[in-house]
Amino acid sequence: MGSKHRLLLGALALLIAAAVCWADEEKVAEIAPKEEDVAENMETSKTKAEPFVKRAGFVHAFVASLSVIIVSELGDKTFFIAAIMAMRHARLTILSGAVAALAFMTVMSTMLGYATTIIPRAYTYYGSSLLFALFGLKMLKEAWSMAPDEGQEELEEVSEDLKKKESELSSAKDLEGGGAVVEPSSLKWSRMLKVVSPVWIQTFTLTFLAEWGDRSQIATIILGAREDPIGVTIGGTLGHMLCTGLAVIGGRLVAQKISVRTVTFIGAIVFLLFAASALIIGPG
């Protein structure tokens, strides 16, 4: 075979090899997904996963708020206020007044916590977890040094405070009925008392003031900064309703049977568990 024939055969072989390579590239291009398709699929998966993530965030916030409120409020001052006043006045009036005050406090505390979301989430998340750990350790210390009859002492203290406030209120009514000059602001207050029960207003005021600055309020603010605000609000309000309802229905009997020391121990464990969960779940 001459050199010309060899050159022609070599050129033909090169053409065939090039054609095969080109066909393989076309097949690979058809099989391999395009970058646009990959990005679209990732976006679709993310969109589908968002409802599940939001639902999980709501459930976690709801359970955290509900459990923290229950372990904080059982045997607390607001619990005893509702228990004692329910023995002297209509239970429904006491229940509605106390729950209204606690629900208002829960909404306000959650909003205060949510306002801190302008700070990077990592700081608020781990900062709130640190506060939970400190609360848990503080509650452990309190429970360890607490007397077995701590609940009874708290009950008697709240009972004495309520007696003083009721005597002051009755003295003020006697002064108004004795011909004293009534100021316009007092007249407006008297008109409001005709629409709303004085007992309801007293329950609302006492409960709100007792809850202000309390451990449960601070815990709600912390949860509002790191959890879903709607879940925190609903869970916290439900927790307050359950505790207040138990106090109103059970009254003094429930207050005397509750071991504040045991409840404080349980509360400390709950706070520490939520602090530890931050290390596992993370701010994402």
Rosetta blueprint (number, residue, H / E / L):
1 M L
2 G L
3 S H
4 K H
5 H H
6 R H
7 L H
8 L H
9 L H
10 G H
11 A H
12 L H
13 A H
14 L H
15 L H
16 I H
17 A H
18 A H
19 A H
20 V H
21 C H
22 W H
23 A H
24 D H
25 E H
26 E H
27 K H
28 V H
29 A H
30 E H
31 I H
32 A L
33 P L
34 K L
35 E H
36 E H
37 D H
38 V H
39 A H
40 E H
41 N H
42 M H
43 E H
44 T H
45 S H
46 K H
47 T H
48 K H
49 A H
50 E H
51 P H
52 F H
53 V H
54 K H
55 R H
56 A H
57 G H
58 F H
59 V H
60 H H
61 A H
62 F H
63 V H
64 A H
65 S H
66 L H
67 S H
68 V H
69 I H
70 I H
71 V H
72 S H
73 E H
74 L L
75 G L
76 D L
77 K H
78 T H
79 F H
80 F H
81 I H
82 A H
83 A H
84 I H
85 M H
86 A H
87 M L
88 R L
89 H L
90 A L
91 R H
92 L H
93 T H
94 I H
95 L H
96 S H
97 G H
98 A H
99 V H
100 A H
101 A H
102 L H
103 A H
104 F H
105 M H
106 T H
107 V H
108 M H
109 S H
110 T H
111 M H
112 L H
113 G H
114 Y H
115 A H
116 T H
117 T H
118 I H
119 I L
120 P L
121 R H
122 A H
123 Y H
124 T H
125 Y H
126 Y H
127 G H
128 S H
129 S H
130 L H
131 L H
132 F H
133 A H
134 L H
135 F H
136 G H
137 L H
138 K H
139 M H
140 L H
141 K H
142 E H
143 A H
144 W H
145 S L
146 M L
147 A L
148 P L
149 D L
150 E H
151 G H
152 Q H
153 E H
154 E H
155 L H
156 E H
157 E H
158 V H
159 S H
160 E H
161 D H
162 L H
163 K H
164 K H
165 K H
166 E H
167 S H
168 E H
169 L H
170 S H
171 S H
172 A H
173 K H
174 D H
175 L H
176 E H
177 G H
178 G L
179 G L
180 A L
181 V L
182 V L
183 E L
184 P H
185 S H
186 S H
187 L H
188 K H
189 W H
190 S H
191 R H
192 M H
193 L H
194 K H
195 V H
196 V L
197 S L
198 P H
199 V H
200 W H
201 I H
202 Q H
203 T H
204 F H
205 T H
206 L H
207 T H
208 F H
209 L H
210 A H
211 E H
212 W L
213 G L
214 D L
215 R H
216 S H
217 Q H
218 I H
219 A H
220 T H
221 I H
222 I H
223 L H
224 G H
225 A H
226 R H
227 E L
228 D L
229 P H
230 I H
231 G H
232 V H
233 T H
234 I H
235 G H
236 G H
237 T H
238 L H
239 G H
240 H H
241 M H
242 L H
243 C H
244 T H
245 G H
246 L H
247 A H
248 V H
249 I H
250 G H
251 G H
252 R H
253 L H
254 V H
255 A H
256 Q H
257 K H
258 I L
259 S L
260 V H
261 R H
262 T H
263 V H
264 T H
265 F H
266 I H
267 G H
268 A H
269 I H
270 V H
271 F H
272 L H
273 L H
274 F H
275 A H
276 A H
277 S H
278 A H
279 L H
280 I H
281 I H
282 G L
283 P L
284 G L
